[in-house]
């Protein structure tokens, strides 16, 4: 997600500076306005110094995980619903927190509340812990007086996010392991197995088949240049990580990942499910449509999809209907467009989008359950091709030599 440095003025016309993450400038503007700030200047920045400090501190302090935030939301809902005052609730959560970093953050939130700030403002002082979507929902809860309900909805949303991420990771784990195993097998065969056969073939004194010559040439290249190949692979990995760390590289990679056979459609459906659920949650809680779109863009976990959602927000801001903006985004399936159309006509967009989120969640679950059956034929074909190449390259010379010996 790109990082933006901003300058804004608060209600007292005082200049405020800071850094926020967002899918685009429009998303940052919405977050600042939601915090009661008037943007003056917003610029994209890599925030190298901040990342360097954060990485050095992370070596000594534990990170606040998704589970920590999920438990915090659930516990806050339970305490507030039971009538416990918010300061007392935070005090109890601070004492019960196992993660020392989470304990520190809750303590700073308490101090900020004691200084007269609102809860949303206190949480906004920790942008690495609480996302813009989380802050927006808390502001809605403060405005409507339904803070305990908002905390419960946030808990459900975070639980849904955790489930989707774990399912997608499990979907990609098996094919990644198989491809890695095949790569290791190719390296071992070319460095240790084929050179042993090369000594045998050298004594034949006849011209070897083309496939055998290709295998011997590739094996000799790997044996002679393996240090350079190792450096090249490492450099390629570092270069890829550096490229993905940039805004344009991340967007291009996320766009390409949606086109990966089999896995791409799972990632696409998972992103659409997250968007639909978060958008439905925002609109149902009273968040304006444009701000709900910006908040939903923060939760899709795909920069390309987030940018398309930001484009939807800009189209809606120019006066287009939600359906036309959804069509122009070019990332939604016909069934989503149909549900949006029905939702706009009936005035129940949140219910329709909630159903879309549930539908895609069920489809993702089904795709993950059948992933092995879908990938197995492809892996069998790849393994068969690899075995065929090795068999032709290694056994053809022996077969030809046997035929010559029989003729003699």
C-alpha positions in Angstrom: 0.0 0.0 0.0 1.5 3.4 -1.0 2.5 5.8 1.9 1.6 9.5 1.8 2.9 12.4 3.9 0.4 15.1 4.5 0.0 18.5 5.9 -3.4 19.5 7.2 -5.1 22.0 9.6 -7.3 21.1 12.5 -10.4 23.0 13.8 -8.1 25.5 15.5 -6.3 26.2 12.2 -3.1 24.6 13.6 -0.9 22.8 11.1 -0.7 19.1 11.5 1.8 16.8 9.7 1.9 13.0 9.5 2.1 9.9 7.3 -0.8 7.7 6.2 -1.1 4.6 4.1 -3.8 4.5 1.4 -4.8 3.2 -2.0 -4.6 6.8 -3.4 -4.7 10.4 -2.6 -8.5 10.3 -2.4 -8.5 7.7 0.3 -6.1 9.8 2.4 -8.3 12.8 1.9 -11.3 10.9 3.2 -9.4 9.7 6.2 -8.2 13.2 7.1 -11.6 14.7 6.7 -13.0 11.9 8.9 -10.5 13.0 11.5 -11.8 16.6 11.3 -8.7 17.8 9.4 -8.6 20.0 6.3 -5.9 18.7 3.9 -3.3 21.3 2.7 -0.7 19.1 1.0 -0.5 15.4 0.3 2.5 13.7 -1.4 3.5 10.1 -1.9 6.6 9.1 0.0 8.5 5.9 0.5 8.9 6.8 4.2 12.4 5.1 4.3 13.3 6.5 7.6 10.1 5.4 9.3 10.4 1.9 7.9 14.0 1.7 9.0 13.1 2.7 12.6 10.1 0.4 12.6 12.2 -2.6 11.4 14.9 -1.9 14.0 12.3 -1.7 16.8 10.6 -4.8 15.6 13.7 -6.8 16.4 13.2 -6.0 20.1 9.5 -5.5 20.5 6.7 -8.0 19.6 4.4 -7.1 16.8 0.7 -6.5 17.3 -0.9 -9.3 15.3 -4.3 -9.6 13.6 -5.4 -11.9 16.5 -4.5 -9.2 19.0 -6.7 -6.7 17.3 -9.5 -9.2 16.9 -9.5 -10.0 20.6 -9.4 -6.3 21.5 -12.5 -5.7 19.4 -14.4 -8.6 20.8 -13.5 -7.8 24.4 -14.4 -4.1 24.0 -17.8 -5.2 22.6 -18.4 -7.5 25.6 -17.3 -4.9 28.2 -19.2 -2.0 26.7 -22.4 -4.1 26.2 -22.2 -5.1 29.9 -22.2 -1.4 30.9 -18.5 -1.1 31.9 -17.2 2.5 31.4 -14.7 2.8 28.5 -11.8 3.9 30.8 -12.4 1.0 33.1 -12.7 -1.4 30.2 -9.4 -0.2 28.7 -7.7 -0.5 32.1 -8.9 -4.1 32.4 -7.7 -4.9 28.9 -4.4 -3.4 29.5 -3.9 -5.5 32.6 -5.0 -8.7 30.8 -3.0 -8.1 27.6 -0.3 -10.8 27.0 1.4 -8.9 24.2 3.6 -6.2 25.7 3.3 -4.0 22.7 -0.5 -4.2 22.8 -0.4 -3.4 26.5 1.7 -0.3 25.7 -0.7 0.8 22.9 -3.8 0.4 25.2 -2.0 2.4 27.9 -1.4 5.3 25.4 -5.0 5.2 24.3 -6.1 5.5 28.0 -3.8 8.5 28.4 -5.1 10.1 25.3 -8.7 9.7 26.5 -7.8 11.2 29.8 -6.4 14.2 28.0 -9.8 14.9 26.5 -9.5 13.3 23.1 -12.2 11.1 21.6 -11.7 7.4 21.2 -11.3 7.6 17.4 -8.7 10.3 17.8 -6.8 8.3 20.3 -6.8 5.2 18.1 -5.7 7.3 15.1 -2.4 8.1 16.9 -1.5 4.4 16.2 -2.0 4.1 12.4 0.1 0.9 12.2 -2.3 -0.8 14.5 -5.7 0.6 13.5 -6.5 0.9 9.8 -8.5 3.8 8.3 -11.4 1.4 7.9 -11.3 0.6 11.7 -11.1 4.3 12.6 -14.0 5.2 10.3 -16.2 2.6 11.9 -15.3 3.8 15.4 -16.2 7.4 14.4 -19.6 6.1 13.2 -20.1 4.4 16.5 -19.3 7.5 18.4 -21.7 9.6 16.3 -24.5 7.1 16.6 -24.0 6.0 20.2 -23.7 2.4 19.1 -20.0 1.9 19.9 -20.5 -1.6 21.4 -22.3 -2.7 18.2 -19.6 -1.3 16.0 -17.0 -3.2 18.0 -18.9 -6.4 17.4 -19.2 -5.7 13.7 -15.4 -5.0 13.5 -14.8 -8.3 15.3 -16.9 -10.2 12.7 -15.1 -8.3 9.9 -11.6 -9.1 11.3 -12.6 -12.8 11.9 -13.7 -12.9 8.2 -10.5 -11.3 7.1 -8.4 -13.9 9.1 -10.4 -16.8 7.6 -10.0 -15.5 4.0 -6.2 -14.9 4.4 -5.6 -18.3 5.9 -7.7 -20.1 3.3 -5.9 -18.3 0.4 -2.5 -19.1 1.9 -3.4 -22.7 2.3 -4.5 -22.7 -1.3 -1.2 -21.5 -2.5 1.0 -23.6 -0.2 0.6 -27.0 -1.9 1.4 -25.9 -5.5 4.3 -23.7 -4.3 5.8 -26.7 -2.4 5.4 -29.0 -5.4 7.0 -26.5 -7.8 9.8 -25.9 -5.4 10.4 -29.7 -5.0 10.5 -30.1 -8.8 13.0 -27.3 -9.1 15.3 -28.9 -6.5 15.0 -32.2 -8.3 16.1 -30.7 -11.6 19.1 -29.1 -9.9 20.1 -32.4 -8.2 19.7 -34.3 -11.5 21.7 -31.9 -13.5 24.6 -31.5 -11.0 25.0 -35.0 -9.7 23.2 -37.6 -11.9 23.7 -36.5 -15.5 27.5 -35.9 -15.1 27.8 -39.5 -14.0 26.2 -40.7 -17.2 28.3 -38.2 -19.2 31.4 -40.2 -18.4 29.7 -43.4 -19.7 28.6 -41.6 -22.9 32.1 -40.3 -23.5 33.3 -43.9 -24.1 30.8 -44.6 -26.8 32.8 -42.9 -29.5 29.6 -42.2 -31.5 27.4 -39.1 -32.1 24.8 -38.8 -29.3 21.1 -38.0 -29.9 20.0 -34.4 -29.9 18.1 -34.7 -26.6 21.2 -36.2 -24.9 23.4 -33.5 -26.2 21.0 -30.9 -24.9 20.9 -32.5 -21.4 24.6 -32.8 -21.3 25.1 -29.2 -22.4 22.7 -27.8 -19.8 24.1 -30.0 -17.1 27.7 -28.9 -17.9 26.6 -25.3 -17.9 25.0 -25.7 -14.4 28.1 -27.5 -13.1 30.5 -24.9 -14.4 28.4 -21.8 -13.6 26.5 -22.7 -10.5 28.0 -19.9 -8.4 26.9 -17.4 -11.0 23.4 -19.0 -11.3 23.1 -18.9 -7.5 24.0 -15.2 -7.4 21.6 -14.6 -10.3 18.7 -16.3 -8.5 19.4 -14.4 -5.3 19.7 -11.1 -7.2 16.5 -11.8 -9.0 14.7 -12.5 -5.7 16.0 -9.3 -4.1 15.1 -7.3 -7.2 11.6 -8.8 -7.3 11.1 -7.9 -3.6 12.4 -4.4 -4.3 10.1 -4.0 -7.3 7.0 -5.3 -5.5 7.8 -2.8 -2.6 7.2 0.1 -5.1 3.6 1.3 -5.7 3.7 0.6 -9.4 5.4 -2.8 -9.0 2.9 -3.9 -6.3 0.0 -2.8 -8.5 1.4 -4.7 -11.5 2.1 -7.8 -9.5 -1.4 -7.8 -7.9 -2.9 -7.4 -11.3 -0.9 -10.2 -12.8 -1.6 -12.5 -9.8 -5.3 -12.4 -10.6 -4.5 -14.0 -14.0 -2.6 -17.0 -12.6 -4.3 -20.2 -13.7 -6.5 -21.7 -11.0 -5.0 -19.6 -8.1 -5.9 -16.3 -9.8 -9.7 -16.9 -9.7 -9.4 -17.8 -6.0 -7.5 -14.6 -5.3 -10.0 -12.6 -7.3 -13.0 -14.1 -5.5 -11.4 -13.6 -2.2 -10.7 -9.9 -3.0 -14.3 -9.4 -4.1 -15.6 -11.1 -1.0 -13.6 -8.8 1.3 -14.8 -5.7 -0.7 -18.4 -6.7 -0.5 -18.4 -7.5 3.2 -16.5 -4.4 4.2 -18.7 -2.1 1.9 -21.8 -3.7 3.3 -20.6 -3.2 6.9 -19.8 0.4 6.3 -23.0 1.4 4.6 -25.1 -0.6 7.2 -23.3 1.3 10.0 -24.2 4.7 8.5 -20.9 5.5 6.6 -21.5 7.6 3.4 -21.1 5.7 0.2 -18.0 7.4 -1.0 -16.3 7.0 2.4 -17.5 3.4 2.5 -15.8 2.7 -0.9 -12.5 4.2 0.3 -12.7 2.2 3.5 -13.5 -1.0 1.5 -10.5 -0.3 -0.7 -8.3 -0.6 2.3 -9.4 -4.1 3.1 -9.2 -6.0 -0.3 -5.5 -6.9 0.2 -4.9 -6.2 -3.5 -3.5 -2.9 -4.7 -4.9 -3.2 -8.2 -8.4 -4.0 -7.0 -8.1 -1.1 -4.4 -7.2 1.3 -7.2 -10.2 0.2 -9.2 -12.4 0.7 -6.2 -11.0 4.2 -5.7 -11.9 4.8 -9.3 -15.5 3.8 -8.4 -15.5 6.4 -5.6 -14.3 9.1 -7.9 -17.1 8.2 -10.4 -19.7 8.3 -7.7 -18.4 11.6 -6.5 -18.9 13.0 -10.0 -22.6 12.0 -9.8 -22.7 8.6 -11.4 -24.8 5.8 -10.0 -23.2 3.0 -8.0 -24.1 0.6 -10.7 -22.4 2.6 -13.5 -19.3 3.1 -11.3 -19.2 -0.7 -10.6 -19.5 -1.5 -14.4 -16.7 1.0 -15.2 -14.4 -0.6 -12.6 -14.1 -3.7 -14.8 -13.3 -6.1 -12.0 -16.7 -7.4 -11.0 -18.6 -10.3 -12.4 -22.1 -10.0 -13.9 -23.7 -11.5 -10.8 -22.2 -8.7 -8.7 -23.5 -6.1 -11.2 -26.9 -7.6 -11.0 -27.0 -7.6 -7.2 -25.9 -3.9 -7.2 -28.6 -3.0 -9.6 -31.2 -4.8 -7.4 -29.8 -3.2 -4.3 -30.0 0.3 -5.8 -33.6 -0.2 -6.9 -34.7 -1.6 -3.6 -32.6 0.7 -1.4 -30.9 -2.3 0.2 -27.4 -2.2 -1.2 -25.9 -3.3 2.1 -28.0 -6.5 2.2 -27.2 -7.3 -1.4 -23.4 -6.7 -1.0 -23.5 -8.8 2.2 -25.0 -11.7 0.2 -22.4 -11.2 -2.5 -19.7 -11.5 0.2 -21.2 -14.7 1.6 -21.6 -16.1 -1.9 -18.0 -15.5 -2.8 -16.8 -16.8 0.5 -18.6 -20.1 -0.1 -17.2 -20.3 -3.6 -13.7 -19.7 -2.2 -14.2 -22.5 0.3 -15.3 -24.8 -2.5 -12.4 -23.9 -4.8 -10.0 -24.5 -1.9 -11.5 -27.9 -1.2 -11.1 -28.9 -4.8 -7.8 -27.3 -5.4 -5.9 -30.5 -5.2 -8.1 -32.1 -7.8 -7.6 -29.2 -10.1 -3.8 -29.0 -9.8 -3.1 -32.7 -9.7 -3.5 -33.2 -13.5 -1.2 -30.3 -14.3 1.5 -31.5 -11.9 1.2 -35.0 -13.3 1.7 -33.7 -16.9 4.7 -31.6 -15.8 6.3 -34.5 -14.0 5.6 -36.7 -17.0 7.3 -34.3 -19.3 10.3 -34.0 -17.1 10.7 -37.8 -16.8 10.2 -38.2 -20.5 13.0 -35.7 -21.3 15.4 -37.5 -18.8 14.4 -40.9 -20.2 15.0 -39.9 -23.8 18.2 -38.1 -23.0 19.8 -40.8 -20.9 18.4 -44.1 -22.3 18.3 -43.4 -26.0 22.2 -43.6 -26.3 22.1 -46.9 -24.4 19.3 -48.2 -26.6 21.3 -47.3 -29.8 24.4 -48.9 -28.4 22.5 -52.1 -27.6 21.1 -52.2 -31.2 24.6 -51.7 -32.6 26.0 -54.6 -30.4 23.2 -56.9 -31.4 23.9 -56.3 -35.1 27.5 -57.2 -34.6 
